[in-house]
Amino acid sequence: MQLDVLNIRGEKTGRSVELSDSVFGIAPNDHVIYLDVKQYMNNWRQGTSKAKNRNEIKGSTRKLRKQKGGGGARVGSIKSPIFRGGGRIHGPQPRDYSFKLNKKVKVLARRSALSYKTQDNALMVIEDFNLDAPKTKDFINILKAFNLNEKKSIFVIDSNEQRTNILKSAGNIPHTAVIHSGNVNTYLVLNSNAVVIMESAIQPLTDILA
């Protein structure tokens, strides 16, 4: 699969790059995408909500009235859930929402997400570039060149330490994320309107997902 290489002004450079069909051109699997996104979202859940049961409420355990003959429903102590200030029935308890997902499933989900973006013409390749200094305005100009200044987007860069200025320049821009090739995940890909991959990051990304 051939894709044109663009410069930071959004113009074609006259070069193209070969993308692996096994990573960017597969038939997407919706179920594994669902599983990977679910795991990603669950890992963000704190699971710290807590409500007290009746045995954790402070108060008298005296039975309020006799069991029968009063003409009303039977009740227990003041800690009963039917009274204000009583314990809560089936209330939330601290728990861990995370679950295990096989590595092959996660890899297939990422390939499926990237393939969706390729099918929708929402995946672009940009030639390697760097910024002389961390400057948000310079990165915004790049977004405008790709018509992404008001859209969700992710920029995938290589792990070169010289790209630090790019990371810092995009840090304060909403709806835009700059990530290394090893941190690409299904949720970020699908939650963006466009994926822009730096030319030098294609091979590392392919090696990880192939």
N, C-alpha and C positions, 0 to 999 in steps of 0.2 A: 504494500500500500504506500503510494507516494503522497507526500504532503509538502506544499510550498513552505519555504522558510521566509519569515517576515523580519523586518528590522524594527527598531523601537518606534518608528514613525508609522508602523502598520503597512508598510509598502513591501512588495515582493522583492527579494534580493536576486532573483533569477536562479536560485538554487532550490533543490528539493531534498527531502530526507525520506529514507525508507523506514516505515513503521511496521513492526512485526504484526502479522495477522493473528497470531496466537495470543496477543495481548490487546490489540486495538481493533480487531475485526472478528471477534467470536460472536456466536448467537447468545445474547445475554440471558442469564438465568435469574429470573425474578425472585425465586425463593431464597437463594443464597444471599442475594442483595438484602432481602428482608431480614435474614438472620444476622448479617454483619452490622446493619444499621441498628437493629434492636440491641445487639451487644454493646455497640458504641454508646447509644443513648443510656442504656442501663448502667454503664460504668460511670456515668455522670451523676447518677442518683445517689444521694447521701444515705438514704435509708435510716435516718435518725429520728423520725417521728415516733412519739410515744404517748400513750394514754394510759391512765391508771385503771386497773381492774378493781373490783370491790374489795379484794383482799389487800390492796395497797392504800386504800383510803383510811385516813385517821378518823375515828369516831366510835361511838358506842356500838356494841354488838347486841344490845338488848332488843328483844322482840317488841315491836311497837304496840301491838294489841294481840288478843288471843286469836287463835287460828280460825275458830268457827263461832257463829252466833252473832257476829257484829253487823251482818247485813251488807258487808263490803268484801272486796277482794282480799285474799290473804296477803300479808306483807311480812317481810323479815325485818332487818335492822335498817337504820337510817342510811346505811351505806349501799342500800339496794339501788340498782341502776334506774329505777322508776322515779327516784327522788332527785331533786336538784342537789348537786354536790356529791351525788353518789358515784359509784364506779361506772365505767363505760363498758358496754357489751361489745365484744369483738373489736376493740379499738386497735389502732396501729401499734405495732411493736418494732423495735429496731431489727433490721434485717439487711442482708447483703443481696442486692439485685443482680450481681454479675453472674455470668455463666460461661462455661468453657465452649470454645468453638474451634474446630480443627483448622490447622493452618491451611490445608488445601481448600477448605471452604472459603476462608477469608481471601485467599489469592484469587479464587474464581470470582468472588464478588467484586473485587477491585477491577479485574479484567472486564467483567460485565458492565460495570459503571463507565469505564473508559470507552468501551465499545459503543455504549449508548451515546456518549458525547460525540464520538466520531461519526456515527450515523446521523446525528442532528447537526453536523457541521459546526459544533460548538467546541472543537478542539483545535488549537493553533500551535504552531511551532515558531519560536522567536530566536533569532541568532543570539549568541552569547554577548552579554553586555555587562557593564558595571557602572556604578555611580561614583563620582569623585568624592562625594561627601553625603552624609545622611540628609536628604532634603525631600520633604514630602511633596513639594510642588513639582519636582522633576518626575516623581513617580506618577503623580496625577496626570501629567502631560502624556505619559506613556499610556495610561488608561484611556485618555481621551482619543488617542490615536487609534485605539482598538474599539472605540465606542463602548467602553466598559466603565466609564466614570460613575454611572448611576445604576450599575448592575452588579450582581454578585459574581465574583470571579476568584480563581486561585491561580497563582503563578508557581510553577514547579521549577526549582532551581537545583543545581548540583550542590555538592557538599563542600565546595571550595570556600575556604575561609575569607577569600577576598570579596565574597558576596554579602558581607556583613552590612554594608551601607544600604543594600537593597532591602534587607530585612528591616532595618531601622526606618527607612523611608516610608515603608508601607504600614508601619506599626499603628499609626493613628488614623488610617483610612478605613472607614466603615465598609463592610461587605466585601472586603478584599483581604485575601490571605496569601502570604508567601511561605511556602513550605519546601523542605528538602525532598528529594526523590524518594527517600526511605520512609517518609512520613505520610505518603499519599494514602488516604483511606476512602472507603466507599461513601461515607456520609458527606464529606467535604466535596467530593466530585459531583454527587447528585444534587447537592444543595447549592450549586453554583450555576450561573447562566453560561459560563465559559471557562474552559481550562486552557491556560497558556503554559506551554512547556519549553523551557530553555533547551537549546539544541544539545548542549553537553549533558543534559539530564536524561535524555531519551535512553541511552544505552544502560546507565545504572538502573533506571526504572524498568526497563525490559528484562534485565538480568534478575531483578527481584521477583517479577511476576511471571516470567516465562516458565 
